[in-house]
Amino acid sequence: MLEALGIEHAYGGRAVLSVDALELERGTVTAVVGPNGSGKSTLLRILSFVERPRAGAILLEGGLVVGRRERLAARRRVTMVEQHPYLFPGDVRHNLLYALALHGVRGAVAAQRADAALERLQVAHLAQRPARDLSAGETQRVAIARALSLEPSVLLLDEPAGIIDRAATAQLYRVLDEERARGATLCFASHQLEDAYRWSDRLVALAEGRVSRVTPENLFRADVPGGSGAKTVRVGPLHVQVVTEKAGPATIAIPADEIVVSREPLHSSARNEFPGRVTRIGDDGRGGITLMVDVGVELAARITPRALDELGIGLGTEVVLAVKAMAVRVF
């Protein structure tokens, strides 16, 4: 449906995005995750034709979108809601009606779409409220309702649940499920990994503007010493054994699925063992359990529900995390 090829982008000469290929398929939900500064917002702005990349191409339904007229036509089908959205002066309902008018939808049809979208996001009671008097969370939900009223083919959302409560978040993602069911293509950027796993069909992790091979729970910046083969890298208070040819500033990734969790130190070939305490236990949305463990820094580890029961792990349980040096990624 929407495809990015060979995307390169920079601000002030500083490279911020380098994506070889990314496709958002029709009727799917893609979550883009990664730490602050990883390029998530820039990627969404390029996919929504708000920004032009320095290099590369965006295709919509297989057609290359290049010229001004093509970009304007594409923006009628691809809608983005920014992390801090702008609402027009006037009341909330006017915001939706005005956006619809800009897309050529007026009269009774526009009124019906606006009212239905506000109802779906559970903000109909705000319809007559001045838009500039809303809280940040209310503004976010109204902006999403405005986007939904346009019935876009592709909907892009930057941190849609970052400042709304859990009940509103659950309702939002139920609405996105409904949009997927009608055939819309959706993509959202999020810091909330549990939401990303639970509500998306596909998860794309960004690190330093590039698509990462691992999910971003355990990504750290570190200086890698010179030489080749096995090395020790300082990650906060941890000394992490890695095997890499890379030297200098790098991103260290410890895949959550590669971490072995035990109640006692293991006699194994794993070169990294970190004792710690479980601080959070959550459903990863894919039938597994994500443990957050304080080992001096917070690490995520993924285990099965059966392993959780067999190990007798609860909040505050002391555990040992083990991971092989070869499993630690350096890029």
C-alpha positions in Angstrom: 0.0 0.0 0.0 2.7 2.5 1.1 6.3 1.8 0.5 9.6 3.6 1.2 12.7 2.8 -0.8 16.2 4.0 -0.1 15.2 6.8 2.2 18.0 9.0 3.5 17.3 12.2 5.4 19.4 14.7 7.4 18.9 17.9 9.5 21.7 20.5 9.3 24.0 18.0 7.7 23.4 15.4 10.4 22.1 12.1 9.1 18.9 11.2 11.0 17.3 8.5 8.8 18.6 5.7 6.6 15.9 3.1 5.6 16.6 0.7 2.7 13.1 -0.6 2.4 9.8 -0.5 4.4 6.4 -1.5 3.2 3.1 -0.9 5.0 0.6 -3.4 3.7 -3.1 -2.8 3.2 -5.2 -3.7 6.2 -2.3 -4.1 8.7 -1.1 -2.3 11.7 2.7 -1.6 12.0 4.3 -0.3 15.2 7.5 1.7 14.9 9.5 1.6 18.2 12.8 2.9 19.3 14.5 5.3 21.7 14.2 9.1 21.6 16.1 10.4 18.6 15.9 7.1 16.7 14.0 8.7 13.7 10.5 7.5 14.4 8.8 10.9 13.9 10.9 11.8 10.9 10.0 8.5 9.3 6.3 9.1 9.8 6.5 12.7 8.4 8.2 11.4 5.3 5.7 8.6 4.8 2.9 11.2 5.2 4.4 13.5 2.5 4.8 16.2 5.1 8.6 16.2 4.6 10.6 15.3 1.5 13.5 13.0 2.1 17.0 14.0 1.0 17.1 10.8 -1.1 14.8 7.9 -1.9 11.3 7.3 -3.0 7.8 6.8 -1.6 5.3 4.7 -3.5 1.5 4.7 -2.9 -0.2 1.6 -4.3 2.8 1.0 -6.5 2.9 4.5 -8.0 5.8 6.8 -7.4 4.8 10.0 -5.6 7.1 12.8 -6.8 5.6 16.1 -8.1 3.7 18.7 -6.1 0.3 17.6 -7.6 1.0 14.0 -6.8 2.0 14.8 -3.3 -1.1 16.8 -2.6 -3.3 14.0 -4.0 -1.4 11.5 -1.8 -1.9 13.6 1.3 -5.7 13.3 0.8 -5.3 9.6 1.2 -2.5 9.5 3.8 -3.2 11.3 7.1 -0.8 11.8 10.0 -1.5 12.8 13.6 1.5 14.4 15.2 2.7 13.8 18.7 1.6 17.3 19.6 -1.2 18.0 17.2 -2.5 21.4 16.2 -6.2 22.2 16.4 -7.8 25.0 14.5 -9.4 28.0 16.4 -13.1 27.4 17.2 -14.8 24.6 18.9 -14.0 20.9 18.6 -16.8 20.0 16.2 -15.7 22.9 13.9 -12.2 21.4 13.8 -13.6 18.2 12.3 -16.0 20.0 9.9 -13.3 22.3 8.7 -10.9 19.5 8.0 -13.6 17.6 6.1 -14.4 20.8 4.1 -10.8 21.0 3.0 -11.2 17.4 1.7 -14.4 18.4 -0.2 -16.8 16.9 2.3 -19.6 19.2 3.5 -23.2 19.3 4.6 -25.0 16.4 6.2 -22.3 13.9 5.2 -19.6 15.9 7.0 -21.8 16.4 10.1 -22.5 12.6 10.3 -18.8 11.8 9.9 -17.7 14.3 12.5 -20.2 13.2 15.1 -19.4 9.6 14.5 -15.7 10.1 14.9 -16.1 12.1 18.1 -18.3 9.3 19.5 -15.8 6.6 18.6 -13.0 8.3 20.5 -15.4 9.0 23.4 -15.0 12.8 23.1 -18.5 13.7 21.8 -19.1 15.6 25.1 -16.3 18.0 24.0 -18.0 18.9 20.7 -18.9 22.5 21.7 -15.8 23.1 23.8 -13.2 25.6 22.5 -10.4 23.5 21.0 -7.7 25.7 22.7 -9.2 25.0 26.2 -8.6 21.2 26.0 -6.1 19.3 28.0 -3.1 17.7 26.1 -4.8 14.2 26.3 -8.1 15.6 25.0 -6.4 17.4 22.2 -4.7 14.1 21.2 -8.0 12.2 21.1 -9.8 15.0 19.2 -7.0 15.2 16.6 -7.3 11.4 16.1 -11.1 11.7 15.7 -10.5 14.5 13.2 -8.1 12.2 11.2 -10.6 9.3 11.4 -13.4 11.5 10.0 -11.4 11.8 6.8 -11.5 8.1 6.3 -7.9 7.9 5.1 -6.5 4.9 3.2 -3.4 5.2 5.4 -3.4 6.6 9.0 -0.1 7.4 10.7 0.0 8.2 14.4 3.0 9.6 16.4 2.8 8.5 20.0 -1.0 8.3 20.0 -1.2 7.0 23.6 1.7 8.9 25.1 -0.5 11.3 27.2 -3.8 9.6 27.5 -5.0 7.3 30.3 -5.2 3.5 30.0 -8.9 3.4 29.5 -8.7 5.9 26.6 -5.7 4.0 25.2 -7.7 0.7 25.1 -10.5 2.5 23.3 -8.1 4.1 20.9 -6.6 0.7 19.9 -10.0 -0.9 19.6 -10.9 1.9 17.1 -7.7 1.2 15.2 -8.7 -2.4 15.0 -11.9 -1.4 13.4 -10.0 0.8 10.9 -7.9 -2.2 10.0 -11.0 -4.3 9.5 -12.3 -1.8 7.0 -9.1 -2.2 5.0 -7.1 0.9 6.2 -3.4 0.7 6.6 -2.1 1.9 10.0 1.2 2.7 11.4 2.0 4.2 14.9 5.1 5.2 16.7 5.2 4.3 20.3 7.4 4.2 23.4 5.0 1.7 25.0 6.4 -1.7 23.9 3.6 -3.6 25.5 1.0 -1.7 23.4 3.2 -2.1 20.3 3.4 -5.9 20.7 -0.3 -6.2 21.6 -1.9 -4.1 19.0 0.3 -4.4 15.9 0.7 -7.1 13.3 4.3 -6.1 12.8 6.9 -4.3 14.9 9.7 -2.2 13.3 12.5 -1.1 15.6 14.6 1.9 14.8 18.0 2.7 16.2 20.0 5.7 15.1 17.7 6.1 12.1 18.2 2.6 10.8 15.9 -0.5 11.0 17.3 -2.6 13.9 17.4 -6.4 13.8 16.3 -6.5 17.4 13.5 -4.9 19.5 14.5 -1.9 21.4 14.1 -2.9 25.0 17.8 -3.3 25.7 19.5 -0.7 23.5 22.4 1.2 24.9 25.0 3.7 23.6 28.6 2.7 24.5 32.2 3.0 23.3 33.6 -0.2 22.0 37.4 -0.7 22.4 39.6 -1.4 19.4 40.8 -4.7 18.2 38.8 -7.8 17.1 37.1 -10.7 18.7 35.9 -10.8 22.3 35.8 -7.4 24.1 34.4 -5.9 27.3 32.1 -2.9 26.9 31.0 -0.7 29.7 27.2 -0.2 29.7 26.4 1.9 32.7 27.6 -0.1 35.7 27.7 -3.3 33.7 30.6 -4.9 31.9 29.2 -6.6 28.9 31.2 -9.2 26.9 30.7 -8.9 23.1 32.3 -10.3 20.0 32.7 -7.7 17.3 35.0 -6.1 14.8 33.5 -2.7 15.4 35.3 0.0 17.5 34.3 3.4 18.8 30.8 4.7 19.5 28.2 2.1 18.9 24.8 0.8 19.9 24.8 -2.3 22.1 21.6 -4.5 21.8 20.9 -7.3 24.2 17.9 -9.2 22.6 15.3 -9.9 25.2 14.6 -13.3 23.7 18.3 -14.4 24.1 18.4 -13.8 27.8 18.1 -16.8 30.1 16.4 -16.2 33.4 17.2 -18.3 36.5 17.0 -18.0 40.3 20.6 -18.9 40.8 23.8 -18.5 38.7 24.1 -21.0 35.9 27.1 -23.2 35.0 27.0 -22.5 31.3 28.9 -21.0 28.3 27.2 -17.6 28.7 29.9 -15.0 29.3 27.4 -12.4 30.7 25.6 -13.0 34.0 23.8 -10.1 35.8 22.1 -10.6 39.1 19.1 -8.3 39.7 15.5 -7.9 41.0 12.3 -8.1 39.0 10.6 -4.7 38.9 7.7 -5.3 36.5 5.9 -8.3 34.9 3.8 -7.8 31.8 2.0 -9.6 29.0 4.0 -9.1 25.8 0.8 -9.3 23.8 2.1 -12.4 21.9 1.5 -15.1 24.4 4.7 -14.5 26.3 5.8 -12.6 29.5 8.2 -9.7 29.6 10.2 -9.2 32.8 11.8 -5.9 33.6 14.8 -6.5 35.8 17.0 -4.0 37.6 20.6 -5.2 37.2 22.1 -1.7 37.7 20.3 -0.7 34.5 16.9 -2.0 33.6 16.9 -5.0 31.2 13.9 -6.7 29.6 13.8 -10.5 29.3 11.1 -12.5 27.6 10.0 -15.9 29.0 7.0 -18.1 28.8 4.1 -18.1 31.3 5.1 -21.7 32.2 8.6 -20.6 33.0 7.3 -17.8 35.1 5.2 -20.3 37.2 8.0 -22.9 37.4 10.6 -20.4 38.6 8.2 -18.9 41.0 8.9 -15.3 39.9 7.0 -12.4 41.2 7.6 -8.7 41.8 10.8 -8.2 43.8 12.1 -11.7 43.1 15.9 -11.9 42.8 17.0 -13.5 39.6 20.1 -13.9 37.4 20.1 -12.9 33.7 22.5 -14.8 31.5 23.3 -14.1 27.8 26.1 -15.3 25.5 28.6 -12.8 24.2 27.8 -13.9 20.6 24.1 -13.0 21.2 24.9 -9.4 22.0 24.5 -7.2 18.9 26.8 -4.3 18.1 26.0 -1.8 15.4 
